Structure formats: structure tokens, C-alpha cells
Amino acid sequence: MKAARIAIIGLGLIGGSLGLALKNALGSKVKITGVDRCSSSLAEAKQRGAVDIISADDHALANQDIVFVCTPVLQIGLVMQQILPYLTAGTIITDVGSTKLFLLEQLRDIMPAGLSYIGGHPMAGREKSGITAADKNLFVNKWYILSQGIHTNPEQYQVLSELLQATGAKVIAMNAAEHDCGAAYMSHIPHVVAAGLVNLLHNRSSQENLLRLMGGGFKDTTRIASSDADMWSDICLTNSTAMINGLKEYQNILEEVVGAIERADRARLYTFFSSAKEKRDNMLEQEA
């Protein structure tokens, strides 16, 4: 690909990892400007080589080919409104928000004709946040979703797709509604479940003794509960319909399990566990 001028707004885990991955893969073929209000994040990103230039000023966004907005999802619309006057015609704007329909509806009325927006979401992350947790390999072999955009054409999708593939990501197109439903079941609801299990344990009066019984199963199941609380609060509010529907379905499943235990219905419990094992094993085979 030809040399590209790229700006990354928000140098946390995803923004920092994106910068590291692109610089690692493309070196001088990309000139990356990092924009953040936190001076320590800017300094750390520059020191680690995630960006070439750092700035807290939106004027630095002029004359960029691609701008990545990597802030929490509830802030993305506000950031977009703030930066639009500084962008140059022809710039591609994208984001890494975990919900896409909410953003598409927010941006449809404010995106000027000379600029192009393409929704994006890397299905990658860690339980830690911030630039210090950034990793150049975060996107390797992970799906990166591109959803429908505003004022875009196939060539612009291709430019962004090729850039993201350089990070090692597997890029796929998906409409916003389909993405949000899938993300709710595969990512958002599991985070609620993990956090719920941690709070369940914490509410027990004999917590200290229970901690002695903690094994790999509990740690593995609740690992993602250590993720950023601001981000996950925003996700719940911006993907509420899909999450409510999924959580109600999950609630029904738990009620069935409770009923089977109350009835001492071993056959029903065996079916519950064996069916889940078979389905999960099949899912992993299909993923491979």
C-alpha cells in the first residue's frame, strides 16, 4: 500500500495496540499522529513507538488520510462532532466501538458529504486497559468487523481493509444490526455473566474461606470481569435491546436449571451439560 497519514484519537488499549501493530508491520509507510487529552498517555505512546507525532490539539487532525476514533463508545459521537471542522475532504473516519447501530444513527445526520465514515470493531481485547496494556499482536488472527458507512465507496473500504489486515486481523464486512446482535451474545453478555459471578462470590459472608477453594475454572470464567467499567457501562447502554433480549433468554435457561435441581431431575441436568459440551466442541471445530 502507498504511504498513509493516520491519526489515532484515544491512546488506550485499542488505540495504542493499533499504533504499535501498524508501525510494526508498515514502519515508515505510515505516519501516525496520536491525539489524546492525557499527557502521560501521549508520552507513553511516543516512547513505545506507537505513534510518530503526539498532540492534544484537534488541529493535528488536518490532512490525514484515515482517522481512528478509539474512545469509549458513548464518547465517539461527541468526539466526531468536535473533530469534523478540522478534517480535510476525502478523509476516512472510522472507530473501534463495540456497538455499531447506535453510532450509525448518531452520525448519519452530522457527517458532511466530503468525509467518509466506516464503522469498525476489532473482536480483540484484554482485561487490562490503558496504553501500558497495549500489544502489537493484539489483533493477530482476530476478527475485525467493518460495518456499513456513510458517504463511502468500495475503494475506501478496500483501503481501510488492507490497512487493518497488516495488523494480522481477519477483516470481514457485516451490517450494523447483525453485528450488534452477534456481539451481544458472543462478548457483551459474557461480560455481564462474569461480573455477576464475581459479585455473587463477594456477597457471601464466608468469602475468605471460599477464596481458598478458587481454582482455574472460576479464574478463567471471570477473567474478563477485570475489564474497564466505563467501557462496559457504555456498551450496555448503547446495545441495550440485544443485551436485554439475550439476558432474558439466559435467565430462562438458569430458571430451567434451578427447576431441574429442585426436582432432582438428573436426566435433565445431564442433557443440559452434555448438550452444551457437544455444541461448544462443534463451535471450536468450526472456528479452527
The 8 nearest C-alpha neighbors of each residue, nearest first, counted from 0:
[[1, 2, 161, 162, 28, 3, 158, 25],
 [2, 0, 3, 28, 29, 158, 4, 162],
 [1, 3, 28, 29, 0, 4, 27, 30],
 [4, 2, 29, 5, 64, 1, 30, 28],
 [3, 5, 30, 63, 64, 29, 31, 65],
 [6, 4, 31, 65, 63, 66, 64, 30],
 [5, 7, 32, 66, 31, 33, 67, 65],
 [8, 6, 67, 33, 66, 34, 68, 9],
 [9, 7, 34, 68, 69, 35, 67, 33],
 [8, 10, 69, 35, 70, 11, 14, 7],
 [11, 9, 14, 15, 130, 40, 35, 8],
 [10, 12, 129, 130, 14, 15, 13, 9],
 [11, 13, 133, 129, 130, 128, 15, 132],
 [14, 12, 16, 15, 11, 17, 69, 133],
 [15, 13, 10, 17, 11, 69, 16, 12],
 [14, 16, 10, 18, 133, 12, 17, 11],
 [15, 17, 133, 134, 19, 13, 135, 18],
 [18, 16, 14, 20, 15, 19, 13, 21],
 [17, 19, 49, 15, 21, 16, 20, 50],
 [18, 20, 49, 135, 16, 22, 17, 21],
 [21, 19, 135, 23, 17, 166, 18, 22],
 [20, 22, 24, 18, 23, 19, 25, 166],
 [23, 21, 26, 25, 19, 24, 20, 18],
 [22, 24, 20, 21, 26, 25, 19, 135],
 [25, 23, 21, 22, 26, 165, 20, 166],
 [26, 24, 22, 28, 21, 23, 29, 27],
 [25, 27, 22, 28, 23, 24, 29, 21],
 [26, 28, 29, 25, 30, 22, 2, 3],
 [29, 27, 2, 25, 26, 3, 30, 1],
 [30, 28, 3, 27, 2, 4, 31, 26],
 [31, 29, 4, 5, 51, 3, 27, 32],
 [30, 32, 5, 50, 51, 6, 29, 4],
 [31, 33, 6, 52, 53, 50, 51, 5],
 [32, 34, 53, 7, 50, 6, 52, 8],
 [35, 33, 8, 54, 55, 53, 7, 9],
 [36, 34, 9, 55, 37, 8, 10, 41],
 [35, 37, 55, 38, 34, 9, 41, 40],
 [38, 36, 40, 35, 39, 41, 55, 10],
 [37, 39, 41, 40, 42, 36, 35, 55],
 [38, 40, 42, 41, 37, 43, 44, 36],
 [41, 39, 43, 37, 38, 42, 44, 130],
 [42, 40, 38, 44, 39, 43, 53, 45],
 [41, 43, 39, 45, 40, 44, 46, 38],
 [42, 44, 46, 40, 45, 41, 47, 39],
 [45, 43, 49, 41, 47, 42, 46, 40],
 [44, 46, 48, 42, 50, 43, 47, 49],
 [45, 47, 43, 44, 48, 42, 49, 50],
 [48, 46, 44, 45, 49, 43, 19, 50],
 [47, 49, 45, 50, 46, 44, 19, 51],
 [48, 50, 19, 18, 44, 47, 45, 15],
 [51, 49, 31, 45, 48, 52, 33, 32],
 [50, 52, 31, 32, 30, 45, 53, 48],
 [51, 53, 32, 50, 33, 31, 54, 45],
 [54, 52, 33, 32, 41, 34, 51, 45],
 [53, 55, 34, 56, 33, 59, 35, 52],
 [54, 56, 35, 36, 34, 57, 53, 38],
 [55, 57, 58, 54, 59, 34, 60, 35],
 [56, 58, 59, 60, 82, 85, 55, 34],
 [59, 57, 60, 56, 85, 61, 86, 82],
 [58, 60, 57, 61, 56, 54, 32, 34],
 [61, 59, 58, 57, 86, 63, 85, 6],
 [60, 62, 86, 59, 85, 87, 63, 58],
 [63, 61, 87, 60, 64, 86, 90, 4],
 [62, 64, 4, 61, 65, 5, 60, 90],
 [65, 63, 90, 4, 5, 91, 3, 62],
 [66, 64, 91, 5, 63, 90, 92, 6],
 [65, 67, 6, 92, 5, 7, 93, 91],
 [68, 66, 7, 93, 94, 69, 8, 92],
 [69, 67, 94, 8, 70, 7, 93, 66],
 [70, 68, 9, 14, 95, 8, 94, 67],
 [69, 71, 9, 68, 75, 74, 72, 8],
 [72, 70, 74, 230, 73, 75, 69, 96],
 [71, 73, 96, 75, 74, 233, 70, 234],
 [74, 72, 233, 75, 71, 76, 237, 77],
 [75, 73, 77, 72, 71, 76, 78, 70],
 [74, 76, 78, 72, 77, 73, 70, 79],
 [77, 75, 79, 78, 74, 80, 105, 102],
 [78, 76, 80, 74, 79, 75, 81, 73],
 [77, 79, 81, 75, 76, 80, 74, 82],
 [80, 78, 76, 82, 81, 77, 83, 75],
 [81, 79, 77, 78, 83, 82, 76, 109],
 [80, 82, 78, 79, 83, 77, 84, 57],
 [81, 83, 79, 85, 84, 80, 78, 57],
 [82, 84, 85, 86, 80, 81, 79, 110],
 [85, 83, 82, 86, 81, 80, 87, 58],
 [86, 84, 83, 82, 61, 58, 60, 57],
 [87, 85, 61, 83, 84, 60, 88, 82],
 [86, 88, 62, 61, 90, 89, 85, 63],
 [89, 87, 113, 90, 114, 86, 62, 112],
 [90, 88, 114, 113, 87, 91, 115, 64],
 [89, 91, 64, 114, 88, 65, 87, 63],
 [92, 90, 65, 115, 116, 64, 66, 114],
 [93, 91, 116, 66, 65, 115, 67, 117],
 [92, 94, 117, 67, 118, 116, 119, 66],
 [93, 95, 68, 67, 119, 96, 118, 69],
 [96, 94, 120, 119, 69, 121, 97, 68],
 [97, 95, 72, 98, 120, 94, 119, 99],
 [96, 98, 120, 95, 99, 234, 72, 182],
 [99, 97, 96, 179, 238, 100, 101, 237],
 [98, 100, 175, 102, 101, 103, 179, 118],
 [101, 99, 175, 103, 102, 176, 104, 98],
 [102, 100, 104, 99, 103, 237, 105, 98],
 [103, 101, 105, 99, 104, 100, 106, 76],
 [102, 104, 100, 106, 105, 101, 107, 99],
 [103, 105, 102, 101, 107, 106, 100, 108],
 [106, 104, 102, 103, 107, 101, 76, 108],
 [105, 107, 103, 109, 108, 104, 110, 102],
 [106, 108, 104, 109, 105, 103, 110, 149],
 [109, 107, 106, 110, 105, 104, 111, 103],
 [108, 110, 106, 107, 111, 80, 105, 79],
 [109, 111, 106, 107, 108, 112, 114, 149],
 [112, 110, 113, 114, 109, 115, 83, 108],
 [113, 111, 114, 150, 110, 115, 88, 149],
 [112, 114, 88, 111, 89, 115, 150, 90],
 [115, 113, 89, 112, 90, 88, 111, 91],
 [116, 114, 91, 150, 151, 149, 92, 90],
 [115, 117, 92, 149, 148, 93, 91, 118],
 [118, 116, 148, 93, 147, 92, 119, 146],
 [119, 117, 146, 93, 145, 94, 148, 147],
 [120, 118, 145, 95, 94, 144, 146, 93],
 [119, 121, 95, 144, 96, 143, 97, 122],
 [122, 120, 143, 123, 144, 142, 95, 119],
 [123, 121, 142, 143, 141, 120, 124, 144],
 [124, 122, 121, 138, 141, 137, 125, 142],
 [123, 125, 126, 137, 122, 13, 12, 121],
 [124, 126, 127, 128, 226, 123, 223, 132],
 [125, 127, 226, 225, 223, 128, 222, 124],
 [128, 126, 125, 226, 132, 225, 129, 227],
 [127, 129, 12, 132, 227, 11, 126, 130],
 [130, 128, 11, 12, 131, 132, 133, 127],
 [129, 131, 11, 133, 12, 132, 15, 10],
 [130, 132, 129, 133, 12, 43, 128, 11],
 [131, 133, 130, 129, 12, 128, 127, 134],
 [134, 132, 16, 12, 130, 15, 131, 13],
 [135, 133, 16, 137, 136, 132, 19, 15],
 [134, 136, 20, 19, 16, 137, 133, 17],
 [137, 135, 134, 139, 138, 20, 166, 16],
 [136, 138, 134, 135, 139, 16, 123, 124],
 [139, 137, 168, 141, 136, 167, 123, 166],
 [138, 140, 167, 168, 136, 141, 137, 166],
 [141, 139, 168, 167, 169, 138, 142, 137],
 [142, 140, 168, 138, 139, 169, 122, 123],
 [143, 141, 169, 122, 170, 168, 121, 144],
 [142, 144, 121, 170, 120, 169, 122, 168],
 [145, 143, 120, 171, 119, 172, 170, 121],
 [144, 146, 119, 172, 118, 171, 173, 143],
 [147, 145, 118, 174, 173, 175, 172, 119],
 [148, 146, 174, 117, 118, 175, 145, 149],
 [147, 149, 117, 116, 118, 151, 146, 150],
 [148, 150, 116, 151, 115, 117, 107, 147],
 [151, 149, 115, 112, 148, 116, 114, 152],
 [150, 152, 115, 149, 148, 155, 116, 153],
 [151, 153, 154, 155, 156, 150, 115, 148],
 [154, 152, 156, 155, 157, 151, 158, 159],
 [155, 153, 157, 156, 152, 158, 151, 159],
 [156, 154, 158, 157, 153, 152, 159, 151],
 [155, 157, 153, 159, 154, 158, 160, 152],
 [156, 158, 160, 154, 155, 159, 161, 153],
 [157, 159, 155, 161, 156, 160, 154, 162],
 [160, 158, 162, 156, 157, 161, 163, 155],
 [159, 161, 157, 163, 162, 158, 156, 164],
 [162, 160, 164, 158, 163, 159, 157, 165],
 [163, 161, 159, 165, 160, 164, 158, 166],
 [162, 164, 160, 165, 166, 161, 159, 168],
 [163, 165, 161, 168, 166, 167, 162, 160],
 [164, 166, 163, 167, 162, 24, 161, 21],
 [167, 165, 20, 164, 163, 168, 21, 138],
 [168, 166, 139, 164, 165, 140, 138, 169],
 [169, 167, 139, 138, 164, 141, 140, 166],
 [170, 168, 142, 143, 141, 140, 164, 171],
 [169, 171, 143, 142, 144, 168, 160, 164],
 [170, 172, 144, 145, 143, 173, 169, 142],
 [173, 171, 145, 146, 144, 174, 170, 147],
 [174, 172, 146, 178, 145, 175, 144, 171],
 [175, 173, 146, 177, 147, 176, 178, 172],
 [174, 176, 100, 178, 99, 177, 146, 179],
 [175, 177, 179, 178, 174, 100, 180, 99],
 [178, 176, 180, 174, 175, 179, 181, 173],
 [177, 179, 175, 181, 176, 180, 182, 173],
 [180, 178, 182, 176, 181, 177, 98, 183],
 [179, 181, 183, 177, 241, 178, 182, 176],
 [182, 180, 178, 183, 184, 179, 185, 177],
 [181, 183, 179, 185, 186, 184, 180, 178],
 [182, 184, 187, 180, 181, 242, 188, 186],
 [183, 185, 181, 182, 188, 186, 187, 245],
 [186, 184, 182, 183, 181, 187, 189, 188],
 [187, 185, 182, 189, 183, 188, 184, 190],
 [186, 188, 183, 190, 189, 182, 184, 185],
 [187, 189, 191, 190, 183, 184, 186, 192],
 [190, 188, 192, 191, 186, 187, 193, 185],
 [191, 189, 193, 188, 187, 192, 194, 224],
 [190, 192, 188, 194, 189, 193, 195, 187],
 [191, 193, 189, 195, 190, 194, 188, 196],
 [194, 192, 221, 190, 196, 224, 195, 191],
 [193, 195, 224, 191, 197, 196, 192, 190],
 [194, 196, 192, 198, 193, 197, 199, 191],
 [195, 197, 199, 193, 198, 194, 192, 200],
 [198, 196, 194, 200, 199, 195, 201, 193],
 [197, 199, 201, 195, 200, 196, 202, 194],
 [200, 198, 196, 202, 197, 201, 195, 203],
 [201, 199, 197, 198, 202, 203, 196, 206],
 [200, 202, 198, 203, 199, 206, 197, 204],
 [203, 201, 199, 200, 198, 204, 206, 197],
 [202, 204, 206, 205, 201, 200, 199, 209],
 [203, 205, 206, 202, 201, 207, 200, 208],
 [206, 204, 203, 207, 208, 209, 202, 210],
 [205, 207, 209, 203, 204, 208, 210, 201],
 [208, 206, 210, 209, 205, 211, 204, 203],
 [207, 209, 210, 211, 206, 205, 212, 204],
 [210, 208, 206, 211, 212, 207, 205, 213],
 [211, 209, 213, 212, 207, 208, 206, 200],
 [212, 210, 209, 208, 213, 207, 214, 206],
 [213, 211, 210, 209, 214, 208, 217, 207],
 [212, 214, 210, 211, 217, 209, 215, 218],
 [215, 213, 216, 217, 212, 218, 211, 219],
 [214, 216, 218, 217, 219, 213, 220, 221],
 [217, 215, 219, 218, 214, 220, 213, 221],
 [216, 218, 220, 219, 215, 214, 221, 213],
 [217, 219, 215, 221, 216, 220, 222, 214],
 [220, 218, 216, 222, 217, 221, 215, 223],
 [219, 221, 217, 218, 222, 216, 193, 223],
 [220, 222, 193, 218, 224, 223, 219, 217],
 [223, 221, 219, 224, 218, 220, 225, 126],
 [222, 224, 225, 126, 221, 226, 190, 193],
 [223, 225, 194, 221, 193, 226, 222, 190],
 [226, 224, 126, 223, 222, 227, 127, 221],
 [227, 225, 126, 224, 223, 127, 228, 128],
 [226, 228, 230, 229, 128, 231, 225, 127],
 [227, 229, 231, 230, 232, 226, 225, 233],
 [230, 228, 232, 231, 227, 233, 71, 234],
 [229, 231, 233, 228, 71, 232, 227, 234],
 [232, 230, 234, 228, 233, 229, 235, 227],
 [231, 233, 229, 235, 234, 230, 228, 236],
 [234, 232, 236, 230, 231, 235, 73, 237],
 [233, 235, 231, 237, 236, 232, 238, 230],
 [236, 234, 232, 239, 233, 238, 237, 231],
 [235, 237, 239, 233, 234, 238, 232, 73],
 [238, 236, 234, 239, 235, 101, 233, 98],
 [239, 237, 235, 236, 240, 234, 241, 98],
 [238, 240, 242, 236, 235, 237, 241, 243],
 [241, 239, 243, 242, 238, 244, 237, 245],
 [242, 240, 244, 180, 243, 239, 238, 183],
 [241, 243, 245, 239, 244, 240, 183, 246],
 [244, 242, 246, 240, 245, 241, 239, 247],
 [243, 245, 241, 247, 242, 246, 240, 248],
 [246, 244, 248, 242, 247, 243, 241, 249],
 [245, 247, 249, 243, 248, 244, 242, 250],
 [248, 246, 250, 244, 249, 245, 243, 251],
 [249, 247, 245, 251, 246, 250, 244, 252],
 [250, 248, 246, 252, 251, 247, 245, 253],
 [249, 251, 247, 253, 248, 252, 246, 254],
 [252, 250, 254, 248, 249, 253, 247, 255],
 [251, 253, 249, 255, 254, 250, 256, 248],
 [254, 252, 256, 250, 255, 251, 257, 249],
 [253, 255, 257, 251, 256, 252, 258, 250],
 [254, 256, 258, 252, 253, 257, 259, 251],
 [257, 255, 253, 259, 258, 254, 260, 252],
 [258, 256, 254, 260, 255, 259, 261, 253],
 [257, 259, 261, 255, 256, 260, 254, 262],
 [258, 260, 264, 256, 262, 261, 257, 263],
 [261, 259, 263, 257, 262, 258, 264, 256],
 [260, 262, 258, 259, 263, 257, 264, 256],
 [263, 261, 259, 264, 260, 258, 265, 257],
 [262, 264, 260, 261, 265, 259, 258, 268],
 [265, 263, 259, 262, 267, 266, 260, 268],
 [264, 266, 268, 267, 263, 269, 259, 260],
 [265, 267, 269, 268, 264, 270, 271, 259],
 [268, 266, 270, 269, 265, 264, 271, 259],
 [267, 269, 271, 265, 270, 266, 272, 259],
 [270, 268, 266, 272, 271, 267, 273, 265],
 [269, 271, 267, 273, 268, 272, 274, 266],
 [270, 272, 268, 269, 274, 273, 267, 275],
 [271, 273, 275, 269, 274, 270, 276, 268],
 [274, 272, 276, 270, 275, 271, 269, 277],
 [273, 275, 277, 276, 272, 271, 270, 278],
 [276, 274, 278, 272, 273, 277, 279, 271],
 [277, 275, 273, 279, 274, 278, 280, 272],
 [278, 276, 274, 280, 275, 279, 273, 281],
 [277, 279, 281, 275, 280, 276, 274, 282],
 [278, 280, 282, 276, 281, 277, 275, 283],
 [279, 281, 277, 283, 282, 278, 276, 284],
 [282, 280, 284, 278, 279, 283, 285, 277],
 [281, 283, 279, 285, 284, 280, 286, 278],
 [284, 282, 286, 280, 285, 281, 287, 279],
 [285, 283, 281, 287, 286, 282, 280, 279],
 [284, 286, 282, 283, 287, 281, 280, 279],
 [285, 287, 283, 284, 282, 281, 280, 279],
 [286, 284, 285, 283, 282, 281, 280, 140]]
